[in-house]
């Protein structure tokens, strides 16, 4: 209940109570191409887009095309055509999400979060599938892996109050997929698509958002991206601050106070060097010698205060230890010490660039914003069928994923507006339930009118009952 005594369902009864109003903002994407031209039966494409969106929002354990066809009461081949063959451009849909972050979510404190999501698959023929590490399983398995980018606004007091908005998702193609012409042809991979590492895919998503005028307070990601010097340099070149996890034992640094030499007599060096005899350390080395640990509380969690021990040190990143080359990467190295259940102390490390004047608490809070994307993955799978697509093609996969992002955006908007009406931020699951309940309630109210008109005709009543079961249950 909200403090005013209103239920969440009551708060959600406004112009966005049904997804059709939200979808109208995207109609042009489903009826025209980027060159302004259209195609025959574009109105059918638009109607199918609206139906697909409604079906993703409805409760079901699996959101495959067969179930979606049943929910919107159309032949399954129409759903398949919309996803696998329809000419609407998923890139434009994702760009639109970048351009139209609602005022209820937009904030000067909003961050970009990069991560990847594993989708378990059977067989070998679906686009991008191979035996690879799947974070959802926590092990190597037959799966697809996608790189995604979300916009997240930290909650002021609680972790659960973070607001989230999807910006984009793209599939990772292993090298053997990009090099196999026959495979590419079978799943329809465009000729323009070349092999890209996961950090490179992430940068393409970030660049697209930046090019649309979005500038985050910072970018955050795990060590799979933070360990990449190419990834970090690209962000610096675009003047984007970052708080990136790194592997504590890998990256070498010198203290920021070390005098960097940029020339030697009349010969100018192209890169700065540090003096011989300077201590070269990793995050692990620094953690072993420092006694400057401070306990910091950064948020309220479901099990109490979120806190830990942290130690910051300003460092410069080394490019080549043997030649004593350093980079322009002068930043905070933030160390985090965690004691596990068995008593073993785990060390985490983050590079915080472009945040020189930030307080320790701000650095700590920024480093822990990243959990939001894990919740995004769970909600997108459990509520909206992110991992339910059973097709094999490149276009089909991206069409389905982009429709899931759109449905998630709709629920995110309602969630943010519900909080703005007063009270704590509800979970996305609560919002999804409230939307379904509101739509079902309206259907029942309309049915009362219809039954009165048809004088309680039993055939009509049976038809409406079957409609309700089909739309709101797995029966």
Number of C-alpha atoms within 10 A of each C-alpha: 11 16 9 9 8 11 12 21 18 13 18 20 14 9 10 17 19 17 19 14 12 18 18 12 11 18 17 17 18 24 21 16 15 12 6 8 8 15 13 8 9 17 13 14 23 21 13 21 21 21 21 24 23 20 25 25 24 23 19 21 15 20 26 20 23 16 20 26 21 17 25 20 13 14 13 15 13 16 25 17 14 20 27 20 13 18 18 25 18 20 17 17 22 22 17 17 21 23 14 12 18 15 10 16 20 16 17 9 13 23 25 27 28 25 22 25 21 22 21 19 19 13 9 13 15 20 26 25 24 23 14 15 16 19 15 14 12 9 11 12 19 19 23 25 24 20 21 23 25 23 27 24 22 24 16 12 12 17 20 20 19 19 22 29 28 26 28 27 24 21 22 20 22 19 13 12 19 17 12 10 12 10 17 19 12 14 19 15 20 11 10 5 10 13 15 15 14 23 21 17 20 26 20 14 24 26 16 17 23 15 13 14 11 17 18 22 19 22 27 26 26 19 17 15 22 22 20 14 14 14 16 23 15 14 18 16 8 10 13 19 21 27 32 28 24 22 18 20 13 12 17 20 24 19 17 16 9 14 12 16 15 14 13 8 6 6 8 11 12 9 15 18 22 20 12 8 6 12 11 16 19 18 24 18 13 17 23 9 8 11 9 11 15 14 13 17 14 22 18 17 13 9 6 8 12 16 16 16 16 23 22 24 17 18 21 22 24 24 20 12 13 7 11 17 19 22 16 13 21 21 22 25 27 25 24 21 18 16 12 9 7 6 8 9 11 10 17 19 27 29 31 27 23 19 17 13 9 12 11 16 14 13 23 25 19 22 25 16 22 25 14 21 25 14 14 17 19 15 17 20 18 18 24 27 23 25 23 19 20 16 19 18 22 19 23 24 22 20 23 25 27 25 22 24 22 25 24 24 20 21 23 23 21 23 25 23 19 22 17 14 14 13 13 16 22 18 14 21 14 14 22 22 16 21 24 20 15 18 17 15 12 12 14 15 11 11 16 14 12 16 15 10 10 13 10 13 12 11 10 15 16 11 10 17 13 12 17 15 12 17 22 18 13 14 8
